[in-house]
Amino acid sequence: MHESGTASEADPNDSSGVDREFLALERELSVFLRRARASSGEMAREVHPDLEPAAYGLLVRLEEAGQQRATELAGYFGVGKATMSRQLRALEELGLVTREPDPADGRASLVRLTQEGVARFRHVRDARRDRYRSKLAGWDRREVAELARLLHQLNARAEG
């Protein structure tokens, strides 16, 4: 309540004008994203001590989707070509990715994980999956599937 005695529009306990569910969502996503950024940093260092945290997501995407053009990767992550080029160059220098000419367009190249990149990434990914299993051991598998479905839905809507 303000000094005047009226309910504040920003008061999460006031259901008159504020979407409490969206305030709760924002709060929980903020905590989740902060922890996810820290976790990605740890995961990146486990793949390679010199790997930038943001580059871990590139490894995830390349392992999942296969070889892609840098422009496709930039679009997927919502970053500029220069940022993507810098990140890919760093991954290439670490021996985790390689570029090959695109057979459909000789001016472009396709980025893919190297054997070393696949091996290092999968080792870390499997360890991460074990940590998820441990943290969510008390959850029903249907709850885990529902969480994955809802996060996928949120991510898909963010792309469009």
N, C-alpha and C positions, 0 to 999 in steps of 0.2 A: 504494500500500500504506500502511496505517496503521502506526504504530509497533509495533503488536502483530504485524504481519506478515500480516494478513488483507487480502484485496482489498476495496477500498471499493466500496459499491454504486453510488456516483456516478461511479466511474472509467470514462470512455468506452472505455478499452482493455480493460475487463473484460467479457467476453461472458457471464459466468455469470448475472447478474441484471438487466442493464440492456439496454433496447432501443436499441442503438447507432444503428439507422436513425432512430428517432424523435428522438434527441439531435441527430443530424446534420440532420434536417429542421428542428428548432427553431432551430438555429444559422443555417442557410441562410435560413429565412423571416425571422428577425430582421434579418439583413443586407439582404435583399430589401425588407422593409417600411420600414426606415430610409431606404433609397435611394428607394423609391417615394414616401414622404412628402416628401422633399426635391425630387424631380422634380415632384410635384403642385404644390408651392409655386412652382416655376419656371414650370410650365405656366399656373397661375392668373395669375401676374403678366404672362405673355405675352398672355393673353386681355384682361386689364385690370389696370393697376397696383394698383388698390384691391381686387381680388378676393381673398378669403380662400382659402387652399389647400384647405380642406375643401369649398368650393363648386364646385371644378372637377369633382368627381365628380357633382354634381347636373347640370351641363351635359352630361356624358357620358350620364347616364341619360335626360335629357329628349330628347337628340338621338337616342338609340337607341330608346327606347320611345314617344316622342311625348308629347302632353299627359297630365298626370296630376294627381290630387288631391294636396294637400300631405300628407294622411294616408297615401296610398299610398307617397309618397316617403319619409316618416319610417319607415314599416314596412320598406321595402326596405333602407334604410341602418341600421336599428336605432337610431334616435335619437328623442328625444321630440318632441312637437308644437311645443313652445316653441322648441327648437333649430332645427327645420325652418322654422318661421315666421320666425325671425330671419334665417336664411340666405337664404330666399326674398325677404324684404324688401330685403336688401342687393343681391341680384341684380336686383331690380326697380328699385331706385334707380339702378343702373348701366346700366339700359336693356337688360339681357340676357334678362330674362324678363318675361312679362306674365301676368296672371290674368284669366280670363273666367268668367262664370257657367256652371256645369255644367247643360246642358240636362236632364239626368236628375234633378237635384236643385238647385233654385234657391238653396238655402241654402249650397251648396258652390261652390267655384270650381275651375277647371282651370288648371294652370300649364303654360305652353309657352314655348319659346324665341322671342324676337323675331327679325326678320330680321337685325338687328345681332348678336344673340347667336349665331345660326347661322353667320354669316359669320366672326366672330371665333373661335368654337370650331373650326370646320372648318379654318381656316388653321393653328391651333396643333396640332390633331390630325394633320393631314397632315405637319407638320414632325416631330411625335413619331414617326409611322410611319416616316418616312425615317431617323430616328435608330435605330429598332429594326432596320430593314433593314441599316443600316451595322454595328451592333454584332453582328448575327447573320448577317453575310454568309457566314461559313464553315459555317453550319449547313445541313443538308439541310432542304428544305421540310417533309418528313414529321416531322422532329424539332420544328420550330416548331409544326406542327399538333398533335403529341402533347403538347407543353408547354401549349398553349392548352387542349386537351381535359382534361388533368389539373388545370389551374388552375380550369377551369369546374366540374369534378367537386368539387374542394375547396370552391369558393364555394357550389355548390348544396347541399352537405351542411351548410355553416355556416348556411344560411338555415333549414333544417328543424330 
